[in-house]
Amino acid sequence: MTSGGAGGRGTVVVTGAHSELGRRAVDRLLAATDDRLVGVTSPWADEPPPAHPRLTYLPVDLERPLPAELRDALGAARRVVHFAWIRDPSAARAAERNLAAIGRLVEPMPSPEWFVLVSSVAASPSARSAYGAAKWRATERVSELGGTSLLVGLVVDEPAAGPYAVLAGLVRRLPVSLRFLGAAPSVFPVRGEAVVAAVTTVVGEDVTPGAYAVFERPPVGLGELLAGLEAAMPARRLRVRLPAAVLLAGASALKRLRLGPRRRLDQVLTLLYKDDRFLLSLPELPGQRGRDRRALAPAGAP
Ligand SMILES: NC(=O)c1ccc[n+]([C@@H]2O[C@H](COP(=O)([O-])OP(=O)(O)OC[C@H]3O[C@@H](n4cnc5c(N)ncnc54)[C@H](OP(=O)(O)O)[C@@H]3O)[C@@H](O)[C@H]2O)c1
């Protein structure tokens, strides 16, 4: 991203501006830049997020043709940060719907190079979940367009939100203490603060387009993360030890056979599989390496 007025006053569009991470990124960008922000929310979002003189909210369904007001903002944008994500339990449909939304956003932009996808560590060429496979297709698409993707780890904040809150909820409800025989699947945790800092960097600086790691290294084992959550929510639990491969095969089979809640199973598949080698080969953003790496011990019960 070598042009587009990095750091200067301009227009920045943030989609998913009412999501947990999007909302925090909008707050930080307002504080850290002079930019005019256009926050895209879903038309069905519950409550309007807080107002600010340099912030305009546009409720837009990204699955439909974009209204002129958003197209104008995209035409003037020096960065577009795409937090929005359309969920679908089918990998093919999730990819199709999200790629179409990305196409609609990029089309009015002066340069697709200024598009920033908030991707995930679930995204890899060998992803097992529909979410991971579709995020990977979106990451590839953004790379073809010459834009930037941030492969964000599992956000482990307090209070817990998003997928981490789902995991904490499972630990609270299930009377089972799951551990792994052999190597446990890796978890790449990150604080929401670090995600917001990464977004500020790609908006504020001339960053070379590409895919970047936004998570702490080294990863932790899923067993370790579960142990931390269990310690924060003491209860009598039956200890179960299984090879990760068996669990992965079981969850994949249930999903294929459409037994059980498809969305939950996809979240479990997302947790159980990471392509460590691929993720650890990703570069970090300038200024991210060597920053505060306080231990990311699992936060307490939400
Ligand atoms: N939280 C994490 O640990 C984590 C880790 C890695 C990556 N990420 C990525 O970070 C982004 C934000 O995640 P999050 O956990 O803060 O919240 P999230 O709920 O996953 O954010 C997705 C957002 O997309 C919006 N959206 C969905 N369909 C839309 C449509 N058709 N038109 C307009 N907006 C639409 C949703 O609005 P509604 O909720 O109103 O439907 C929601 O605000 C996502 O792309 C997620 O994949 C999150």
The ligand as an SDF file (V2000), in Angstrom:
LIG
                    3D

 48 52  0  0  0  0  0  0  0  0999 V2000
  -13.3360  -12.6350   17.4050 N   0  0  0  0  0  0  0  0  0  0  0  0
  -12.3080  -13.3810   17.0090 C   0  0  0  0  0  0  0  0  0  0  0  0
  -11.6860  -14.1170   17.8170 O   0  0  0  0  0  0  0  0  0  0  0  0
  -11.8630  -13.3250   15.5620 C   0  0  0  0  0  0  0  0  0  0  0  0
  -10.6960  -14.0110   15.2060 C   0  0  0  0  0  0  0  0  0  0  0  0
  -10.2720  -13.9710   13.8740 C   0  0  0  0  0  0  0  0  0  0  0  0
  -10.9890  -13.2470   12.9500 C   0  0  0  0  0  0  0  0  0  0  0  0
  -12.1310  -12.5970   13.3100 N   0  0  0  0  0  0  0  0  0  0  0  0
  -12.8500  -11.8580   12.2610 C   0  0  0  0  0  0  0  0  0  0  0  0
  -13.0410  -10.5240   12.6990 O   0  0  0  0  0  0  0  0  0  0  0  0
  -14.2590   -9.9960   12.1400 C   0  0  0  0  0  0  0  0  0  0  0  0
  -15.0990   -9.4340   13.2920 C   0  0  0  0  0  0  0  0  0  0  0  0
  -15.3560  -10.4990   14.1850 O   0  0  0  0  0  0  0  0  0  0  0  0
  -16.1390  -10.3370   15.5580 P   0  0  0  0  0  0  0  0  0  0  0  0
  -15.8700  -11.5890   16.3170 O   0  0  0  0  0  0  0  0  0  0  0  0
  -15.8180   -9.0150   16.1710 O   0  0  0  0  0  0  0  0  0  0  0  0
  -17.6860  -10.2600   15.1600 O   0  0  0  0  0  0  0  0  0  0  0  0
  -18.5530  -10.9760   14.0290 P   0  0  0  0  0  0  0  0  0  0  0  0
  -19.9350  -11.0650   14.5400 O   0  0  0  0  0  0  0  0  0  0  0  0
  -17.9330  -12.2290   13.5420 O   0  0  0  0  0  0  0  0  0  0  0  0
  -18.5090   -9.8870   12.8520 O   0  0  0  0  0  0  0  0  0  0  0  0
  -19.0830  -10.1060   11.6140 C   0  0  0  0  0  0  0  0  0  0  0  0
  -19.8820   -8.8580   11.2610 C   0  0  0  0  0  0  0  0  0  0  0  0
  -20.3590   -8.9550    9.9120 O   0  0  0  0  0  0  0  0  0  0  0  0
  -21.6700   -8.3870    9.8790 C   0  0  0  0  0  0  0  0  0  0  0  0
  -22.4140   -8.8920    8.7310 N   0  0  0  0  0  0  0  0  0  0  0  0
  -22.7600  -10.1740    8.4880 C   0  0  0  0  0  0  0  0  0  0  0  0
  -23.4760  -10.2450    7.3440 N   0  0  0  0  0  0  0  0  0  0  0  0
  -23.5770   -8.9740    6.8690 C   0  0  0  0  0  0  0  0  0  0  0  0
  -24.2200   -8.3950    5.7220 C   0  0  0  0  0  0  0  0  0  0  0  0
  -24.8650   -9.1510    4.8310 N   0  0  0  0  0  0  0  0  0  0  0  0
  -24.1510   -7.0570    5.5480 N   0  0  0  0  0  0  0  0  0  0  0  0
  -23.5040   -6.2770    6.4570 C   0  0  0  0  0  0  0  0  0  0  0  0
  -22.8640   -6.7620    7.5470 N   0  0  0  0  0  0  0  0  0  0  0  0
  -22.9120   -8.0980    7.7580 C   0  0  0  0  0  0  0  0  0  0  0  0
  -22.2930   -8.8710   11.1810 C   0  0  0  0  0  0  0  0  0  0  0  0
  -23.4500   -8.1290   11.4970 O   0  0  0  0  0  0  0  0  0  0  0  0
  -24.6110   -8.7600   12.4090 P   0  0  0  0  0  0  0  0  0  0  0  0
  -23.9340   -9.3040   13.6420 O   0  0  0  0  0  0  0  0  0  0  0  0
  -25.5230   -7.5990   12.6900 O   0  0  0  0  0  0  0  0  0  0  0  0
  -25.2610   -9.8350   11.5870 O   0  0  0  0  0  0  0  0  0  0  0  0
  -21.1110   -8.6600   12.1590 C   0  0  0  0  0  0  0  0  0  0  0  0
  -21.0930   -7.3410   12.6390 O   0  0  0  0  0  0  0  0  0  0  0  0
  -14.9270  -11.1710   11.4100 C   0  0  0  0  0  0  0  0  0  0  0  0
  -14.6170  -11.0780   10.0310 O   0  0  0  0  0  0  0  0  0  0  0  0
  -14.2710  -12.3960   12.0330 C   0  0  0  0  0  0  0  0  0  0  0  0
  -14.2480  -13.4980   11.1190 O   0  0  0  0  0  0  0  0  0  0  0  0
  -12.5780  -12.6160   14.5940 C   0  0  0  0  0  0  0  0  0  0  0  0
  1  2  1  0
  2  3  2  0
  2  4  1  0
  4  5  1  0
  4 48  2  0
  5  6  2  0
  6  7  1  0
  7  8  2  0
  8  9  1  0
  8 48  1  0
  9 10  1  0
  9 46  1  0
 10 11  1  0
 11 12  1  0
 11 44  1  0
 12 13  1  0
 13 14  1  0
 14 15  2  0
 14 16  1  0
 14 17  1  0
 17 18  1  0
 18 19  2  0
 18 20  1  0
 18 21  1  0
 21 22  1  0
 22 23  1  0
 23 24  1  0
 23 42  1  0
 24 25  1  0
 25 26  1  0
 25 36  1  0
 26 27  1  0
 26 35  1  0
 27 28  2  0
 28 29  1  0
 29 30  1  0
 29 35  2  0
 30 31  1  0
 30 32  2  0
 32 33  1  0
 33 34  2  0
 34 35  1  0
 36 37  1  0
 36 42  1  0
 37 38  1  0
 38 39  2  0
 38 40  1  0
 38 41  1  0
 42 43  1  0
 44 45  1  0
 44 46  1  0
 46 47  1  0
M  CHG  2   8   1  16  -1
M  END
$$$$
